[in-house]
Amino acid sequence: MLSLSLMESIFGALRTAFPTWQDAEPCVECGPETIDKSYLQGLRSFGVERISIGVQSLRPAALRHMARRYTADDVERIIADTQDLKMEINADLIYGLPETTTDDFLEDLLRLIELGVDNVSIYPLAVREKTRYQNLPSAHLRKYEMWRLADQVLAARDFVRETYVRYRRKASKTTYRQQKLEFAGVPTLGLGSGARSYAPRLDYAQEYVVSGRASKGIIADYIGSTPDTRTYVGFRFSDGEIARRAVILGLLAGGVNLPRLRADTSSEIWEEFSSAFDELQGNELIDSCGETVFLTTRGRQYSDIAVSRFESLEVLSSRSEFHVR
């Protein structure tokens, strides 16, 4: 994590650049081992209202393989400190890690619920190049069953599903707005290594892999660099890709208004979309209510398969470049 003085400078610059700061929900993402209560108090004084922690797993074997330098005790400590400061907290979990069983994942999920987190985000393991999982075989089928079971656990404990990955406790006063805005296609600025940004025609990020040098050197290089000298990866969207993105994000976020989509889509792409909607409805992956189509429970379980029906050949072929299975 950056020092509190650097964080204060960043938040001061954001307030200057974005006068509507008071309408935002400042959130800092971190690892459980990177902050303590005094650091949280500093963030609170800058206006940060939410902490999102990348728990990923509470299992020692999985944490060791991911080179995570924290324990389940660290997670419990940061959750308690955040709650003591009246801050909201989101926790991320990964399902499908080869070092964990389905029961392990569900037990970790239940433990986070018991600890009182406000939001939970559950993600399937993504196999990417330059990570410790890059040589794993293609995605396994058990991830679909794991999502279904987690969805049932969360629903039974009064969590509301907001997207296919994010759940909010009913009693929580707020939601994790960053993810909500992302899935709604709202332009978003991401700062720092690996952070993703979204613009009307761009979806890009800085590379997520950094060298083995000391973190202070990496941070110093970043601060001293300019946007044109940094390495970015991402997509520039054509009109057709914008329409496809709207359908995919709409389905993942809750639903797609068909008349609005038809008005914003070329006749050629609309014909392709109509065929896809018919196919998905025939396989009970989507349903409709009035003029809105949405994923069924079965569709949410197999959401990656359902939404891939709307991806272009260019996007589908690019997956092999990023080694995402």
N, C-alpha and C positions, 0 to 999 in steps of 0.2 A: 504494500500500500504506500501511496505517497505520504509525505509528512503532512501534519495538520496545517503547517504554514503554506505549503503548496496547495492543499485542498482549499484553504481560505482564499488564495489568489484566484483559483479556478472559479469558485462560486461567486466571487466578487465580479469577475469578468462576465460570467453568465448573467448576473443581475443587470449589468450595464448593457449587454447586448440584447437582452430580452426583458423589456419593461414589464411584461405580463407575468413575471416570475411568480407572483402571489397566486396565480391560477394553476401553477404546476405542482407536481408532487415529487420533490427531489428524492432520489433513491440512489444509494451506493451499493454496488455489488462487491462482494468480498469473499475470501476464504475464511473459515472459522478461526484459523490460527493467526490471521493477519491483524486483528484488532483486539483491543481490550476496552474496558468500561470507560477509561479516561479518553480514549480515542472516540468512542461513541458520543461522549459528552461534548467533545469538540465539534463533531459533525452536527449534533443537535443544535449547537449554538449558531451554525451556519445556515440553518433552516432545513436540514435533512430530516425527513419524516419517516423514511422507510429504509430498511436494510434488507438486501437479498443475499442470502448465503448459499454458496455452492456446496451443499452437503454431499450430494452424489451417492454416498453410501455411509452406513455406520459400521460396516464390517472391516476389521483390521486387514484382512487379506486383500480385499478390493482396494482399500486406501493405499496399501503398500504398493500394489501393482500400478496404481495411477500416480505414484510418487506424491501423494497428498501427505502433508506433514501435520496432521491433526488427528485427534481421536474423538470418539463419541462424547467424551467428557468436555472437550473443547466446544463441541456443538451445543451441548446443554448449557454451558456457561454463557456463550454469546447470546443465546435465546433468552436466558434469564436476565442478563444485563440490558438487552434491548427492551424487554417488557418493563423492567424497572424504570426506564427512562421514558416510558409511554410512547415508544416508537413502534410502528407496524413492522412486521417481519414476514418475508417470503423465504421459503426453503425449496431448493431444487433437489430432486432425486433422479437417478438414472436406473432404468430397469433393463435387464438383459446383460448385465455384466457377467462375464464367464466365471468369476470367482464367487458369485452369489446364486442362490436358488430362488425360486419363486417365494417360498416361505420367508427367506431372509429379507427380500425386498418388502414384502407385506408387513413384516415385523418392524422394519425401519420406518415405514410409512405410519404405522400405528404409533410408534414412539414419538414421531414429530407431531402427530395430532395431539397426543397426550401432553406434550410440552407446551401446546397452546399457540402454535404458529398461526398467523392470520391467513396466509395463502400458501398453497403447495403447487409446485410445477413439477410434473413427471415427464421425463423424456426417455425415449428408447435410445439404447446405445447406438451411436453413429460411428461407423468405422471409417477413419480418415487417415490419409497419408501423414507421415511424420509424427504419429502418436504411437503409444505402446500397443495399441490394438490394430495397427495397420495390416497385420498379417492374418487376422481372423478371417474365417470363411464368411460367405454372404449371410445377410440377416437371417436369423432363425425364426421359425414360426411361433415359438413359445412367447414372443413379445406381445402378440395379439391377445393371448389368454391372460398375460400378466396385466395388460392395460384393463381388460374387462374386470378382472378381480379387484384391481385398485380403484376403478370407477365405482364399483359396488361398495367397497369399504368407505370411500369418501362420502358417497351419498348417504350411507347409513349413519354417518356421524355429522350430518348437517352441513356438508360442504356443497356449494353450488358450482356446477361445471360452467365455466365461462368460455373456454376454448377446449380443443382436444388435449391440451397439456396443462392448462391452468385451472385451479379450483380455489374458491373463496369460501371461508367460513361464513355462514349466514349472519352470525353476530358481529362480524367485522364491519367497521364503519366505512372502510374504503376497499377498493380493489387495486391490483397491481397495474397501474395505468399505463406503464411503458409497454407491457405486452398487449394490453387492450388497444392502444393507439397503433401499435405495429400491425396487428391483425386487421385493423380498420383501414390500413393504408395511409395513415397520417404521416407526413414527413417528420423524420426523427433524426437528430444529430447524435452520433456516438463518438466519444472521445477516448483515446488510449489504444494500446495494443490489442488487436482482435475485435475492437468495438465495431458494431455494424451501424450503418447510417442508411436512411431511406429518404429519397427525394422523389418527386413525381415521375421521373424517368430514369432514376438510378437506384440501384441496390448494391452497396459496396461495403467493404471492410478492409482494415489493415490486416496483414498476414497474422495468423494466430500463433505462429511458431517464432520464438525468439532464441537467440544464441545462448550459450552457456555462460556468458560473461556475467559479472556482478550486476544485480538489478540497478544499482545506482548509475552505472555506466550506460545501461540501456535507456533509463529515464533521461539522463543528461543528453544523450544523442537525440531522443525524441523532442525534448524541449528546444534544442538548438537547430532542429531541422525545419524545413518549410514544406507545405503541402505538396509542392511539385517534386520534391526529392524523396518522398515516402513511397513505399510500395503498397499498392491497393489491389484487391481482387474484387470482382463483382460483375454486374450486368448493366448494360444500357438498354432500356426497354423501348421497343417499337410500339405503335398503337395496338397491334395484335397482342403483344406480350402484356401490355397494361390491362387489356380486357381479360386475359387468362389469369393474371395475378388477382384481379378483382374477384373472379369466380372462386379461385382457390382460397384466398383469404376470407371471403364471405362465407364459404361453406365451413371453414374451420372456426370462424368466429360466431356462427349461429344461423346464417341464412343468406340467400341471394334473392333480391327482388327481380323477377324475370322481366317485367316491362321496362324497368330502368336499364337492365343489362342489354336488352334488345335495342333500346334507343342509342346506346353507346358503342354498339358493336357492328362491324361490317357484316353484310349479308353472308359472305363466305364463311367467316368464323362463326356466325350465329348458327348456320346450318350444321357445322361441326359440333357446336355446343348442344344443340337440340338432340342430336344423335347420342351424345354422351349422357345427357340427362335421361333419355329414354332407357339407355342401357343400364345405368345405375339404378333407376327406379325398378326395372325388371329384376334386378338382383337384390332388391330391398336394402340398398345402400343409401338412398335418399327418399324423402317423402315431400309432400307439399301441403301448405295451408294457405288458401287464398292464392295470392300471386307470388308467394315466397316458397322456395325450395330449401331444404335443410337436410343434413345428415341424420339418418336414423341412429339408434344405438349401435346397430351392426355396422353402419357406415362410419361412425366415430371409431369403432374398434379397428376397422380396416381403412382408416382415413388416408394413409399414405398411398394405398392402392386406388382409393376413390378419386382423390384429387389429381393423381398422376394422369388420369384420363383427359385432363384439360391442359397438360403441359405440351409445349411445342417439341418438335424433334430436336431443335437446337438445345433446349434445356435438358431434355432426356439424355442426349449424347454427352453433355458437359458433366454429367454425374461421374463418369469414369475418370475424368481429369482430376476431380477432387477426392476420388476414392471413397465416396459416400455410398453405402449399400443399404 
